[in-house]
Amino acid sequence: MAEAGLNQKENVLNDEALFENEDQDFEFDEGGLELAAKEGNYPNENFSLPEQWDSGKAILPTITDWSSTELTREGGDGPAPFRSGAITPDGLIDEDFEAEIGTPSLNNYFQDDEETDEEFQDIAEHKILEVAGDDLYGRKVIVFAACKLPPSAQIDHQRLLEYMKHVLDQYVENDYVIVYFHFGLTSKNKPKLTWLIQIYRELDRKYKKNLKALYIVHPTNFIRILWNLFKPFIRSVKFGRKIMYVNYLHELKEHLHFDQLVVPPLVLQHDAKLVASNKPKYPYGQDSSDAGTLPTQQYGVSLQHIKSHYGCVIPPAVQQTVDYLRQNALDVEGIFRRSANAVQLKAVQKKFNHGERVDFAVEGDEHIPAVALKIFLRDLQEPLLTFDLYQPVLRLHTVEDERRVAEVRRMLHEELPEDNYQILKFIVQLLTEVVDHSAINKMNSSNLAIVFGPNLLWPKGQASLSSMGYLNNFARFLIDNYSQVFDR
C-alpha cells in the first residue's frame, strides 16, 4: 500500500543506471540462511534498521533477538484496513490480502486459451508468469503475479522454480525487466521464506546480469524491510539501483507499454481502491496531453498519419534507422538485443516527431537506431501486421509444412495493406542481412525473432505467454523464408 512518507527517490528510476550493460556477481551470504532456519518472530512496525546496516558491515541479528509483535502496514493517515507483513515461525511469509479480496475460486483466473509447454502444463496453466512484449526502451518485460499463485497445497513450488527458469532462459541473454505484482498473497497461497532464498541462490549471474529493472508493484512495509535485511549480503550496488517501488499502476506508464501488461483483475481493483482513497498526483506533464498530435509526429501514431504528412510509404524514422544500421551496424555484437541510453533515445524520438533528420553518427552508439526502430514498431497505434492477422498467425502452426510458405504469401499479399506489406518487407530484408553476419554479431534468426515477434504483432487485449512463442516463430519464418515469402 502507498505510504505518505515514502522517499520520492524510491519512485523515480535513474534511467542511466538502468542501462549499464555489465554487472558484477553478487552472492547471498550463507550466514543469512539463519533468517529462515531459526524460529521466532519479526519486529513490529516501529522497527528501524541500525545505520551501520546500510554500510553492509553489520551482522544480521537472529530472529529470536526481535520482539514478537506482528508487522502492521500503516500509512500517513493511520493503519491500513488489513494487517500484513510478518514471517511466521514455520517460515511462511505472512502477507495476507485475504481480508480484502476474500476467497474466490482461483480457477476463474487461470483459464488457458492457448497450448503451453507440455512439460510444465500443470504450472503454466496458472499464468503466474507472463511475457508482456517490450518496455519503452526495447527490453523484454516478464510479469509475475502473486495473486495467481494457487493454494500452496495445490502447487509444487520446486516445479514453479524450474518453470520460472525455463521461461527466463528464453530471454536472459537479452536485456529484460521484471514486473512483480505483490498484491494477492493470502494465508493459503503464501510461499515460505526458504523458497525465496532458494530462488535467489539458484537464479545466478546468468539471470541477474541482464536484468535491468525490477518493478515491485503495490509494495508493503514488509517488502521494504525484507530488502533492507538482505542488502548487507548483496555485494552489488548496481542491483539495488535496479529495484523500483511502484505504489500505483499509472506510475508504470512512464517506463512500460501499459496496454500490453498482463494485469490481473484483482490487482486492477486493488489499485482503483488505492487511487480513490489516496488521490495521488499523476506524474504526467501537461505538454504531451495539451499539445495533441504533431503533424510531423512519427511515434505513437498511425502509418496513415505519417504518410499524409511526409508523402512516403516508408516512414522517415524507419528509413533512416534501417539505412544507418545497414551501413554501420551489421557486425555489432548483440544488435537489436541490447538496450540503449534512455536520455539519448528520448532525444532521438523527439527529433523524429518534429520532422528533423537524426545523425546517428553523432549519437555514437549503434544500439540507439536499433532500439529506436523497435520502439517505432511497438508504438504504432495498430501493429504493422494489423490486429486482423493476429488470430491467423496463431493458427498458422496447424497448417501443413508444405503449404505454409504459400499460406503466408497469401496472407501477406491478400490480407495485409500494401503500405504495411512494403514496410514489413523493408525491415525483414535488413534482418536477413543481420543474420548473414551472425557469426560476428551473434544474432541469428531465432534471436532476432524473439526481439521482433512481439513488436510486429500483438492483440487488442492482453497476450498470453504461450502466444509469444507463435509470434516469435512467425517472425523467424519471415526471416528464414524471406525470398520465398516476399518475392512476387
HUTALIN-V532324 format. One record per backbone hydrogen bond with DSSP energy under -1.0 kcal/mol. CO is the residue of the C=O (numbers start at 1). NH is the residue of the N-H. If there is no record, write none. Layout:
[[CO & NH] [CO & NH]]
//
This chain:
[[3 & 6] [7 & 10] [8 & 11] [10 & 245] [13 & 15] [14 & 18] [16 & 19] [17 & 20] [29 & 32] [30 & 33] [31 & 34] [32 & 35] [33 & 36] [33 & 37] [34 & 38] [44 & 47] [50 & 53] [51 & 54] [52 & 57] [53 & 56] [62 & 65] [63 & 66] [73 & 80] [75 & 78] [78 & 75] [86 & 94] [88 & 91] [91 & 193] [92 & 88] [93 & 95] [94 & 85] [97 & 100] [97 & 101] [98 & 102] [105 & 108] [106 & 109] [107 & 110] [117 & 120] [118 & 121] [120 & 123] [120 & 124] [121 & 125] [123 & 126] [124 & 127] [128 & 145] [130 & 143] [133 & 141] [135 & 138] [139 & 135] [140 & 177] [141 & 132] [142 & 179] [143 & 130] [144 & 181] [145 & 148] [146 & 149] [151 & 154] [152 & 155] [156 & 160] [157 & 161] [158 & 162] [159 & 163] [160 & 164] [161 & 165] [162 & 166] [163 & 167] [164 & 168] [165 & 169] [167 & 170] [168 & 171] [168 & 172] [171 & 174] [175 & 140] [176 & 212] [177 & 142] [178 & 215] [179 & 144] [180 & 217] [181 & 146] [185 & 97] [186 & 190] [188 & 152] [191 & 93] [192 & 196] [193 & 197] [194 & 198] [195 & 199] [196 & 200] [197 & 201] [198 & 202] [199 & 203] [202 & 204] [204 & 207] [204 & 208] [205 & 209] [210 & 176] [213 & 178] [214 & 244] [215 & 180] [216 & 246] [217 & 182] [220 & 224] [221 & 225] [222 & 226] [223 & 227] [224 & 228] [225 & 229] [226 & 230] [227 & 231] [230 & 233] [231 & 234] [234 & 236] [237 & 241] [239 & 242] [242 & 214] [244 & 216] [246 & 218] [248 & 251] [249 & 252] [251 & 254] [252 & 255] [252 & 256] [255 & 136] [256 & 258] [257 & 260] [258 & 261] [261 & 263] [264 & 268] [265 & 269] [266 & 270] [267 & 271] [268 & 272] [269 & 273] [270 & 274] [271 & 275] [272 & 276] [273 & 277] [274 & 278] [275 & 279] [286 & 290] [287 & 291] [294 & 297] [301 & 381] [302 & 306] [303 & 307] [304 & 308] [305 & 309] [306 & 310] [307 & 311] [315 & 319] [316 & 320] [317 & 321] [318 & 322] [319 & 323] [320 & 324] [321 & 325] [322 & 326] [323 & 327] [324 & 328] [325 & 329] [329 & 332] [332 & 335] [334 & 337] [334 & 338] [337 & 175] [341 & 345] [342 & 346] [343 & 347] [344 & 348] [345 & 349] [346 & 350] [347 & 351] [348 & 352] [349 & 353] [350 & 354] [351 & 356] [352 & 355] [358 & 360] [359 & 363] [360 & 364] [365 & 368] [366 & 370] [367 & 371] [368 & 372] [369 & 373] [370 & 374] [371 & 375] [372 & 376] [373 & 377] [374 & 378] [375 & 379] [383 & 386] [387 & 390] [389 & 393] [390 & 394] [391 & 395] [393 & 396] [395 & 398] [396 & 399] [400 & 403] [403 & 407] [404 & 408] [405 & 409] [406 & 410] [407 & 411] [408 & 412] [409 & 413] [410 & 414] [411 & 415] [417 & 421] [418 & 422] [419 & 423] [420 & 424] [421 & 425] [422 & 426] [423 & 427] [424 & 428] [425 & 429] [426 & 430] [427 & 431] [428 & 432] [429 & 433] [430 & 434] [431 & 435] [432 & 436] [434 & 437] [435 & 438] [437 & 440] [437 & 441] [438 & 442] [441 & 334] [444 & 448] [445 & 449] [446 & 450] [447 & 451] [448 & 452] [449 & 453] [452 & 456] [453 & 457] [456 & 385] [467 & 471] [468 & 472] [469 & 473] [470 & 474] [471 & 475] [472 & 476] [473 & 477] [474 & 478] [475 & 479] [476 & 480] [477 & 481] [479 & 482] [481 & 485] [482 & 486] [483 & 487]]
//
